[in-house]
Amino acid sequence: MKVIAAYLLAVLGGNTSPSADDLKAILGSVGAEADDDRIELLLSEVKGKDITELIASGREKLASVPSGGGAVAVAAPTAGGGGGGAAPAAEAKKEEKVEEKEESDEDMGFSLFD
């Protein structure tokens, strides 16, 4: 990802065709290690292509990826439970969200407000 980010920074800076040295300079300026194999792979994949077209193509591909993971868990109990099962399922979902937030704060090992 850092090689792609360096490439995009170079393009945003006005360099329409960044070289490996350009990417290494960008990565080196922030203290990141440059992997020559990954840089060469990226440059070979984007050679002769317009970056805006590549981004548009990627967005189209991502649009077809399902992203509603939570809806499946709620739909399963309501289908089997009839009409009265919807309210408890909604309450359980709210409780799960609250617990997840608390767990994620503990996983980081620090609090933003300490």
C-alpha positions as CSV (number, residue, x, y, z in Angstrom):
1,M,0.0,0.0,0.0
2,K,2.8,2.4,0.7
3,V,4.2,2.0,-2.8
4,I,0.8,2.7,-4.3
5,A,0.4,5.7,-2.0
6,A,3.8,7.0,-3.1
7,Y,2.8,6.6,-6.7
8,L,-0.5,8.5,-6.2
9,L,1.3,11.3,-4.4
10,A,3.7,11.6,-7.3
11,V,0.9,11.8,-9.8
12,L,-1.0,14.3,-7.6
13,G,2.2,16.4,-7.5
14,G,2.2,16.6,-11.3
15,N,4.4,13.7,-12.3
16,T,2.3,11.8,-14.7
17,S,4.8,9.0,-15.1
18,P,6.8,8.5,-11.8
19,S,9.9,6.4,-12.0
20,A,11.2,4.0,-9.4
21,D,13.7,6.6,-8.1
22,D,10.8,9.1,-7.7
23,L,8.9,6.5,-5.6
24,K,12.0,5.7,-3.5
25,A,12.5,9.4,-2.8
26,I,8.9,9.8,-1.6
27,L,9.1,6.8,0.6
28,G,12.6,7.8,1.9
29,S,11.3,11.2,2.8
30,V,9.0,9.7,5.4
31,G,11.4,7.1,6.6
32,A,9.6,4.2,4.9
33,E,11.6,1.3,3.4
34,A,11.3,0.9,-0.4
35,D,10.9,-2.6,-1.7
36,D,12.3,-2.7,-5.2
37,D,10.3,-5.7,-6.3
38,R,7.0,-4.1,-5.3
39,I,7.9,-0.8,-7.0
40,E,8.8,-2.6,-10.2
41,L,5.6,-4.7,-10.1
42,L,3.5,-1.6,-9.7
43,L,5.3,0.4,-12.4
44,S,4.9,-2.6,-14.8
45,E,1.2,-2.8,-14.1
46,V,0.4,0.9,-14.5
47,K,2.8,1.5,-17.5
48,G,1.0,3.3,-20.2
49,K,-2.3,3.6,-18.3
50,D,-4.2,6.7,-17.0
51,I,-4.5,6.7,-13.3
52,T,-8.0,8.2,-13.3
53,E,-9.2,5.4,-15.5
54,L,-7.6,2.8,-13.2
55,I,-9.3,4.3,-10.2
56,A,-12.7,4.4,-12.0
57,S,-12.3,0.8,-13.0
58,G,-11.5,-0.2,-9.5
59,R,-14.5,1.6,-8.1
60,E,-16.7,-0.2,-10.6
61,K,-15.3,-3.5,-9.4
62,L,-15.7,-2.6,-5.7
63,A,-19.4,-1.6,-6.3
64,S,-20.2,-5.3,-7.1
65,V,-18.7,-6.5,-3.8
66,P,-21.4,-7.2,-1.1
67,S,-20.9,-5.1,2.0
68,G,-23.9,-5.8,4.1
69,G,-22.5,-8.3,6.5
70,G,-24.7,-7.3,9.5
71,A,-28.0,-7.6,7.6
72,V,-27.7,-11.4,7.2
73,A,-27.5,-12.0,11.0
74,V,-30.7,-9.9,11.6
75,A,-32.6,-11.4,8.7
76,A,-32.1,-15.0,9.8
77,P,-33.8,-14.8,13.2
78,T,-36.7,-12.7,11.8
79,A,-37.5,-15.2,9.0
80,G,-37.8,-18.1,11.4
81,G,-39.4,-16.2,14.3
82,G,-42.5,-14.9,12.6
83,G,-43.8,-11.4,13.2
84,G,-42.8,-11.1,16.9
85,G,-39.1,-11.8,16.5
86,A,-38.1,-8.5,14.9
87,A,-37.9,-6.4,18.1
88,P,-35.7,-8.7,20.2
89,A,-33.3,-9.1,17.2
90,A,-33.0,-5.3,16.8
91,E,-32.3,-5.0,20.6
92,A,-29.6,-7.7,20.4
93,K,-28.0,-6.0,17.5
94,K,-27.8,-2.6,19.4
95,E,-26.2,-4.4,22.4
96,E,-23.6,-6.1,20.1
97,K,-22.6,-2.7,18.7
98,V,-22.1,-1.2,22.1
99,E,-19.9,-4.1,23.2
100,E,-17.8,-4.0,20.0
101,K,-17.0,-0.4,20.6
102,E,-15.8,-1.1,24.2
103,E,-13.7,-4.1,23.1
104,S,-12.0,-2.1,20.3
105,D,-10.9,0.6,22.8
106,E,-9.4,-2.1,25.0
107,D,-7.6,-3.8,22.1
108,M,-5.6,-0.6,21.4
109,G,-4.1,-0.5,24.8
110,F,-4.6,3.2,25.3
111,S,-7.4,5.7,25.5
112,L,-7.5,8.9,23.6
113,F,-8.6,10.8,26.6
114,D,-6.0,9.7,29.1
